[in-house]
Amino acid sequence: MSTPPLAGAGMPPGAFSGTQAQATREVNTASLCRIGQETVQDIVFRTMEIFQLLRNMQLPNGVTYHTATYQDRLAKLQEHLRQLSILFRKLRLVYDKCNENCAGLDPVPIEQLIPYVEEDGSKHDDRGAASQLRFASEERREIMEVNKKLKQKNQQLKQIMDQLRNLIWDINAMLAMRN
């Protein structure tokens, strides 16, 4: 009985086991989201490095500068921009793959995702809870409108009372001067 070779002809050792591990590993939406998060973190890190390089660069304001240093910094900047472009392409692929994986899923109403405890132990229909919530929000809105109108009316009544008080004061002052 012979054992199969670990690596194929012309392949470096470990290359076969790496591709086999990738084939058996299932790529699901959660791992894609993790990869996307890491990619976004890499993008932010690269962008910060680009801004650091730009901040350290001196402007050519008549001061002599070393062309070797300038070329080195320019090469670093171009490399960071190239890597940033690659990361954005990778992020786009992950985004498209996640959308493709989630395309067939039915959206779950948010109300079903929030657990709640009922006092009587029986479960109400989700539609009933949503309609009650809608009714309560409409009722609250109506109460706010009535309160607003009531404040306006109270303000108008206060102005009228102040005007009457001033009028009575003026009349009393005129009567007092006449006597």
C-alpha positions, 0 to 999 in steps of 0.5 A: 500500500503506497501513500499519495504524494503530499505535493503534485509534480511541479507544485511546491510543498503545501500548495496542494493542501492549501487549495484543498483547504480553500475548497473545503472551507465554506464561504458564507455571508458572515465570513464575507462580512468579516472580510469586508470589515477587514478590507474597510479597516485596511482602506482606512489604514492606507488612507491614513498612511497616504495623508501622513505621507502628504503631510510630510512632503514639502512643497516646492517653494523655491527650496532645493530638495533632493530628487532621490528623496522626492522620487522615493516618497512619490513611489511610496505614495503611488504604491499606497494609491495602487494598493488602495485601488486594489482594496476598493475592488476587493470591497466591491467584490465582497459587496456584490457577493453578499448581495448575491447571497442575500438576494433570495432571502425574504426581509424579516419585519423589525417587530419580529426581531425584538423579543418582548414578554407578555403578561398573560402569556399568550402571543398577539398577532404581529400585525395587531402589535404593529397596528397598535403601535401605529395607532398610538403614534397617530394619537400622540401626534394628534395630542401634540397638535392639540397642545400646540393649538392650545398654547397658541390660543392661550397666548392670544387670550393673554394678549387680549387680557393685557390689552383690556387691562391697559384699556381699563387702566387708561379709562380709569386714569382719564376718569380720575383726571376729570374729577 
